[in-house]
Amino acid sequence: MRIARISPRSRPGHRSVRTLIAAVAVCGLVAACSTGGSSAGGDDQKTVVFLGFGSEYQKAMEKVTALFKQETGITVQYNPGVGSALLAKVQASKSNPTADAMWATPLTYVQGASQGLFAKLDPAIVNNLDKIDSGDREPGDLGVVMGNLEMGLMYNADEFKANNIPAPTSWADFWNPALKGHVAINSMDGAFAQIDFPEIVKIFGGSIDNMAPLWPKLKELKPSLAGIANDPASMNTLFQKKQAWLTDFSNARVYALAAQSGLPIEFVAPKEGAVAFPQPVAVVKNAPHGKAAQQFVNFLLTPEAQKIFATELFLRPVIDGVDLPADIAAKVGYGASAAGDSLVQPDTKKIAANLQSWSKSFNDAVG
């Protein structure tokens, strides 16, 4: 059976494996990056040049930047792009930085930190670091997670019901014979698969250090695939055409697609545990407006900013005391629902170090 591989489009959180391979040789240098290279910048600290994702991500962040300007008088110049392109801008200007801070994917953060591109956050300025759980503080305080998405299962509830298929509860449901021809998976070129596959392999006795059991299972799955999506928009298309009924996706993407399309899709955390998809932010080393950038990072960790991220982007807050509507709190696993406490934390360093070999094995299995 020939599996449709959906053509890639630019979306945050999805990037080429090739842009990450450079991280492999230098992942051990993160600790060294935390010393040297002031980010204080020059005298003009009334502007922050911020690199971030586009579309709904930019709209939400611009609400935050408006509040930040009201409070501090500092203007944030927002430059949108996809993860790999944002990192490339910082890499290209390493000797003479033009950007002050960037929003990274879990894996572009690993690459940037390993290459010495980020400055250590100053606790005297970013004093909200004390409110952050240690799991959301990057090693050496070279960055900080400002919110978490959840990776789990997206399914078409109407199609499951019409075909008398029980609602999915596990990663193992990908291999449910009743779903033959209606399962979609994300390409290994995208961050969703890179984050999820090391968890999926565990149901077959593997681990992030032993991915071998996954590849024959993907080959076995191939006849059941409706398609392989290289980005979220392509996955949306498979569901809108009702070709796919089940995939792995972020909670935010599921809620956004449901709201925009009216599709009867739902998000469920697998019993093995939903996977955290962190959203790190970092200040560029030797940034021209480093002090202002540090102030901006600190503002991202305030209840006001965290509420916007949760309500607009479905990011789980990383601080306590954020007042969220009950439905939003339930969706992001915050407060009384406490779903966030059970999130599986991905080992992004190991993922980045193994992407080349995993990509080859993935393509051999389903290509």
Residue pairs with C-beta under 8 A, 6 or more apart in sequence:
1 222
1 223
1 225
3 222
3 225
3 227
3 228
3 366
4 226
4 227
4 228
5 187
5 227
5 228
5 230
5 367
6 227
6 228
6 229
6 230
6 231
6 234
6 235
6 237
6 238
7 230
7 234
8 14
8 187
8 189
8 230
8 231
8 234
9 230
9 231
9 233
9 234
10 54
10 81
10 82
10 85
10 231
11 82
11 231
11 232
11 233
12 53
12 54
12 55
12 57
12 82
12 83
12 105
13 53
13 83
13 105
13 190
13 191
13 192
13 232
13 250
13 277
14 82
14 83
14 189
14 190
14 191
14 192
14 230
14 231
14 232
15 82
15 83
15 84
15 105
15 107
15 108
15 189
15 190
15 191
16 84
16 189
17 188
17 189
17 355
17 356
17 359
19 84
19 87
19 88
19 108
19 111
20 107
20 108
20 110
20 111
20 352
20 355
21 355
21 356
22 111
22 115
23 107
23 110
23 111
23 114
23 115
23 352
23 353
24 352
24 353
24 355
24 356
26 114
26 115
27 110
27 114
27 349
27 352
27 353
28 114
29 114
29 115
29 116
30 113
30 114
30 139
30 140
30 142
31 139
31 140
32 116
33 113
33 114
33 115
33 116
33 117
33 118
33 140
33 142
33 285
34 120
34 139
34 140
34 141
34 142
35 120
37 116
37 119
37 285
37 286
38 119
38 286
38 290
39 119
39 120
39 122
39 283
39 284
39 285
39 286
39 287
39 290
39 291
39 293
39 294
40 290
40 291
41 100
41 286
41 287
41 288
41 289
41 290
41 291
41 292
41 293
42 288
42 289
44 288
44 289
45 74
45 289
45 291
45 292
46 73
46 74
46 75
46 289
46 292
47 74
47 75
47 76
47 77
47 289
47 292
48 74
48 75
48 76
48 77
48 100
48 101
48 289
48 292
48 293
48 296
49 77
49 79
49 98
49 99
49 100
49 101
49 288
49 289
50 61
50 65
50 76
50 77
50 78
50 79
50 99
50 100
50 101
50 102
50 103
50 293
50 296
51 79
51 81
51 86
51 89
51 90
51 99
51 101
51 102
51 103
52 58
52 61
52 78
52 79
52 80
52 81
52 86
52 102
52 103
53 80
53 81
53 82
53 83
53 86
53 103
54 80
54 81
54 82
55 80
56 256
56 312
56 313
57 80
57 103
57 313
58 78
58 80
59 312
60 308
60 309
60 312
60 313
61 78
61 103
62 78
63 308
63 312
64 299
64 300
64 304
64 305
64 308
64 309
65 75
65 76
65 78
65 296
67 299
67 304
67 305
68 74
68 76
68 296
68 299
68 305
69 75
69 76
71 299
72 292
72 295
72 299
74 292
74 295
74 296
76 296
79 89
79 99
81 89
83 104
83 105
83 107
83 108
83 191
84 108
86 102
86 103
86 104
86 108
87 102
87 104
87 108
87 111
87 112
87 117
89 98
89 99
90 97
90 99
90 102
90 112
90 117
90 284
91 112
91 115
91 117
93 99
94 115
94 117
97 284
97 285
97 286
97 287
97 288
98 288
99 284
99 287
100 283
100 284
100 287
100 288
100 289
100 290
100 292
100 293
100 296
101 281
101 282
101 283
101 284
101 287
101 293
101 296
101 297
102 112
102 281
102 282
102 284
103 279
103 280
103 281
104 112
104 143
104 280
104 281
104 282
105 191
105 280
106 191
106 195
106 277
106 278
106 280
106 346
106 348
106 351
107 191
107 194
107 348
107 351
107 352
109 138
109 143
109 278
109 280
109 282
109 348
110 348
110 349
110 352
111 352
112 118
112 282
113 138
113 139
113 140
113 142
113 143
113 282
116 285
117 282
117 284
117 285
118 142
118 143
118 282
118 283
118 284
118 285
119 142
119 282
119 283
119 284
119 285
119 286
119 287
119 290
120 140
120 141
120 142
121 129
121 141
121 142
121 143
121 144
121 283
121 294
121 297
122 294
123 129
123 130
123 141
125 291
125 294
125 295
125 298
126 141
126 144
126 294
126 297
126 298
126 301
127 298
128 298
128 301
128 302
128 319
129 137
129 141
129 144
129 301
131 301
131 319
131 320
132 144
132 145
132 301
132 318
132 319
133 318
135 345
136 144
136 145
136 148
136 278
136 318
137 144
137 145
138 144
138 145
138 280
138 282
142 282
143 280
143 281
143 282
143 283
144 280
144 281
144 282
144 297
144 301
144 318
145 278
145 279
145 280
145 281
145 318
146 279
146 280
146 281
146 300
146 301
146 305
146 306
146 309
146 315
146 318
147 278
147 279
147 306
147 309
147 310
147 313
147 315
147 316
147 317
147 318
148 276
148 277
148 278
148 279
148 315
148 316
148 318
148 340
148 343
149 250
149 251
149 252
149 276
149 277
149 278
149 279
149 314
149 315
149 316
150 250
150 251
150 267
150 269
150 274
150 275
150 276
150 277
150 316
150 332
150 333
150 339
150 340
150 343
151 192
151 195
151 196
151 248
151 249
151 250
151 251
151 274
151 275
151 276
151 277
152 248
152 249
152 250
152 251
152 267
152 268
152 269
152 270
152 274
152 275
153 168
153 171
153 173
153 246
153 247
153 248
153 249
153 267
153 268
153 269
153 270
154 239
154 246
154 247
154 248
154 249
154 253
154 254
154 257
154 265
154 266
154 267
155 167
155 168
155 245
155 246
155 247
155 265
155 266
155 268
156 239
156 242
156 244
156 245
156 246
156 263
156 264
156 265
157 167
157 264
157 265
157 266
158 264
159 165
159 182
159 242
159 245
160 166
160 167
160 168
160 245
163 178
165 176
165 178
165 179
167 266
167 268
168 176
168 246
168 268
168 270
169 268
169 270
169 271
170 203
170 270
170 271
170 272
171 196
171 199
171 200
171 203
171 248
171 270
171 272
172 203
173 179
173 246
174 183
174 185
174 200
174 221
174 224
174 246
175 217
175 220
175 221
175 224
177 224
179 224
179 245
179 246
180 223
180 224
181 223
181 224
181 225
181 226
182 224
182 226
182 243
182 244
182 245
182 246
183 221
183 224
183 225
183 226
183 244
183 245
183 246
183 247
184 225
184 226
184 227
184 228
184 229
184 235
184 238
184 239
184 243
184 244
184 246
184 247
185 193
185 218
185 221
185 225
185 228
185 229
185 247
185 248
185 366
186 192
186 193
186 196
186 228
186 229
186 230
186 235
186 247
186 248
187 193
187 228
187 229
187 230
187 362
188 194
188 197
188 355
188 358
188 359
188 362
188 363
189 230
189 359
190 229
190 230
190 231
191 277
192 232
192 248
192 249
192 250
192 277
193 248
193 362
194 351
194 355
194 358
195 275
195 277
195 346
195 351
196 248
196 275
197 211
197 214
197 358
197 362
198 207
198 208
198 211
198 346
198 347
198 350
198 351
199 272
199 273
199 275
199 344
199 346
200 214
200 248
201 207
201 208
201 210
201 211
201 213
201 214
202 272
203 272
204 213
204 214
204 217
205 213
206 212
206 213
206 214
208 347
208 350
208 351
208 354
209 350
211 354
211 358
211 361
214 361
215 361
215 362
215 364
215 365
216 365
218 362
218 365
218 366
219 365
219 366
221 366
222 365
222 366
225 366
226 238
226 243
226 244
226 245
227 234
227 238
227 243
227 244
228 366
229 235
229 238
229 247
232 249
232 253
235 244
235 247
235 249
235 253
236 253
236 257
236 261
238 244
238 247
239 245
239 247
239 257
239 263
239 265
240 261
240 263
249 267
250 277
251 267
251 274
251 314
251 331
251 332
252 313
252 314
252 315
254 265
254 266
254 267
255 267
255 314
255 331
256 314
257 263
257 265
258 264
258 265
258 266
267 331
269 339
269 342
272 344
273 342
273 343
273 344
274 333
274 339
274 342
274 343
274 344
275 343
275 344
275 346
276 343
276 344
276 345
276 346
277 346
279 309
279 315
281 297
281 300
283 290
283 293
283 294
283 297
284 290
284 293
287 293
299 305
300 306
301 318
301 319
302 319
303 319
303 321
303 322
303 323
306 315
306 317
306 318
306 319
306 322
307 317
307 322
307 323
307 324
309 315
309 317
310 316
310 317
310 322
310 324
310 328
310 329
310 332
310 334
311 324
311 325
311 328
314 328
314 331
314 332
315 332
316 332
316 333
316 334
316 340
316 343
317 324
317 332
317 334
322 334
324 332
324 334
324 335
328 334
329 335
329 336
329 337
330 337
332 339
332 340
333 339
333 340
333 341
333 342
333 343
334 340
